[in-house]
Amino acid sequence: MEQETNSYISFMLGDEYFAINVGKVLNILQLVQITKVPTAPDYMKGVINLRGTVLPIIDIRMKFGMEPIQYKRDTVILVLNVEIANEVVNAGILVDSVKEVFELQPEEILPPPGIGAKYKSKFIDGVRKMSDDRFVMLLNIDTVFSTDELVMLQDSTESKESLSAEKIE
């Protein structure tokens, strides 16, 4: 019986490796001008226009409690499908750089870290040990954002879209 293989895209946040299932990634964009959204949390950098739709942009470093950095040439936006409460929301996350796409067999995925982990393990589906004894955290992107945050993302997106529509009329 053939086992299912999962493909992941890995990226860097500082010196740490993370990965997301490729099925959640819609696009990889070069960094573009981000329009700020008033009263949004610090980690929500704002919105961009993606082919006529408003896409909220999250600085995932800040969401994870890491120090913010100056964006560099390698900084990119991963456009994701995030599912919560049976609804799909598109959002972009800022990452320091994209590394590679790799495939894993389910038996190659180690369990997430336990108590005392640097990152909340509810965000992590598992870990992959790399050849240099480092680990890649396999993120469950659907659990990274709470229901309230996604409602806020949708509301900010809808209000930006309605403002854009009013300008056109």
C-alpha positions as CSV (number, residue, x, y, z in Angstrom):
1,M,0.0,0.0,0.0
2,E,1.4,3.4,-1.0
3,Q,1.6,6.0,1.7
4,E,0.6,9.6,1.3
5,T,3.5,12.1,0.8
6,N,3.1,15.6,2.0
7,S,4.9,18.6,0.3
8,Y,6.0,21.5,2.4
9,I,7.6,24.9,1.7
10,S,10.2,26.0,4.2
11,F,11.1,29.5,5.2
12,M,13.3,31.4,7.6
13,L,12.4,33.7,10.5
14,G,15.7,34.8,11.9
15,D,17.8,31.6,12.4
16,E,14.7,29.4,12.7
17,Y,13.3,27.2,10.0
18,F,9.5,26.8,9.6
19,A,7.4,25.0,6.9
20,I,3.8,25.1,5.7
21,N,2.0,22.5,3.7
22,V,2.3,23.5,0.0
23,G,-1.5,23.0,-0.3
24,K,-2.0,26.1,1.8
25,V,0.3,28.4,-0.3
26,L,-1.4,30.1,-3.2
27,N,1.5,32.3,-4.2
28,I,4.9,33.8,-3.3
29,L,5.1,37.5,-3.9
30,Q,8.0,40.0,-3.8
31,L,7.6,42.6,-1.1
32,V,5.4,45.5,-2.3
33,Q,4.1,48.7,-0.7
34,I,1.8,47.8,2.2
35,T,-1.1,50.1,3.1
36,K,-1.5,50.4,6.9
37,V,-4.9,49.7,8.6
38,P,-5.7,52.1,11.5
39,T,-6.1,50.4,14.9
40,A,-4.8,47.1,13.7
41,P,-2.6,45.0,15.9
42,D,1.2,45.5,15.5
43,Y,1.7,42.2,13.7
44,M,-0.9,43.2,11.0
45,K,1.2,45.3,8.7
46,G,-1.7,46.3,6.5
47,V,-3.2,45.3,3.2
48,I,-2.1,45.1,-0.4
49,N,-3.9,44.9,-3.7
50,L,-3.6,41.4,-5.2
51,R,-5.2,41.2,-8.6
52,G,-8.1,43.5,-7.6
53,T,-8.7,42.0,-4.2
54,V,-7.5,43.4,-0.8
55,L,-5.1,41.0,0.9
56,P,-4.3,41.4,4.6
57,I,-0.6,41.1,5.4
58,I,0.7,39.7,8.7
59,D,4.3,39.9,10.0
60,I,4.5,36.3,11.3
61,R,7.7,37.2,13.2
62,M,5.7,39.6,15.4
63,K,2.8,37.2,15.7
64,F,5.3,34.7,17.2
65,G,6.7,37.2,19.6
66,M,10.0,37.6,17.7
67,E,11.8,40.9,17.3
68,P,10.7,42.8,14.2
69,I,13.4,43.4,11.6
70,Q,14.0,45.7,8.6
71,Y,12.7,43.9,5.5
72,K,15.4,42.8,3.2
73,R,15.6,41.8,-0.5
74,D,14.9,38.2,0.5
75,T,11.7,39.1,2.4
76,V,8.7,37.8,0.7
77,I,4.9,37.5,1.1
78,L,3.5,34.0,1.2
79,V,-0.2,34.2,0.1
80,L,-2.1,31.5,2.1
81,N,-5.5,29.9,2.3
82,V,-6.4,29.9,6.0
83,E,-9.4,27.9,7.1
84,I,-11.2,28.6,10.3
85,A,-14.8,27.7,11.3
86,N,-15.2,26.1,7.8
87,E,-14.5,29.4,6.1
88,V,-11.5,30.1,3.9
89,V,-9.8,33.4,4.2
90,N,-6.8,34.5,2.1
91,A,-4.0,36.2,4.0
92,G,-0.4,37.1,3.3
93,I,2.5,36.4,5.8
94,L,5.8,38.1,5.7
95,V,8.8,35.8,6.0
96,D,12.5,36.5,6.0
97,S,13.2,34.2,3.0
98,V,11.9,31.0,1.3
99,K,14.2,28.1,1.4
100,E,12.9,25.0,-0.4
101,V,10.1,22.7,-1.1
102,F,10.4,19.2,0.3
103,E,8.4,16.0,0.7
104,L,7.8,14.0,3.8
105,Q,6.3,10.7,4.5
106,P,4.1,10.7,7.6
107,E,6.5,8.5,9.5
108,E,9.3,11.2,9.0
109,I,7.3,13.7,11.0
110,L,8.3,13.9,14.7
111,P,5.7,15.0,17.3
112,P,5.6,18.7,18.2
113,P,7.7,19.9,21.1
114,G,6.1,19.7,24.6
115,I,6.0,22.1,27.5
116,G,8.6,24.8,27.6
117,A,8.8,25.1,23.8
118,K,9.7,28.5,22.4
119,Y,6.6,28.6,20.2
120,K,3.1,27.5,21.2
121,S,2.9,23.9,20.2
122,K,-0.7,24.1,19.1
123,F,0.6,25.9,16.0
124,I,2.9,23.0,15.2
125,D,1.8,19.8,13.5
126,G,5.3,18.3,14.0
127,V,9.0,18.7,13.3
128,R,11.4,17.5,10.7
129,K,15.0,16.8,11.7
130,M,17.4,18.1,9.1
131,S,20.8,16.6,8.2
132,D,22.7,19.2,10.2
133,D,20.8,18.3,13.4
134,R,18.5,21.4,13.2
135,F,14.8,21.1,13.1
136,V,12.1,22.6,10.9
137,M,8.8,23.4,12.6
138,L,5.9,22.2,10.5
139,L,3.2,24.9,11.1
140,N,-0.5,24.3,11.1
141,I,-1.3,27.7,9.6
142,D,-5.0,27.3,10.3
143,T,-4.4,27.4,14.1
144,V,-1.9,30.3,14.0
145,F,-4.7,32.9,13.7
146,S,-7.6,32.9,16.2
147,T,-11.2,33.3,15.1
148,D,-11.2,36.9,16.4
149,E,-8.1,37.8,14.3
150,L,-9.6,36.3,11.2
151,V,-12.8,38.2,11.7
152,M,-10.7,41.3,12.1
153,L,-8.8,40.5,8.9
154,Q,-12.1,40.0,7.0
155,D,-13.6,43.2,8.4
156,S,-10.5,45.2,7.5
157,T,-10.5,43.7,4.0
158,E,-14.2,44.3,3.5
159,S,-13.9,47.9,4.7
160,K,-11.0,48.6,2.4
161,E,-12.9,47.0,-0.5
162,S,-16.0,49.1,0.2
163,L,-13.8,52.3,0.4
164,S,-12.3,51.3,-3.0
165,A,-15.8,50.7,-4.5
166,E,-17.0,54.1,-3.2
167,K,-14.0,55.8,-4.9
168,I,-14.9,54.2,-8.2
169,E,-18.5,55.3,-8.1
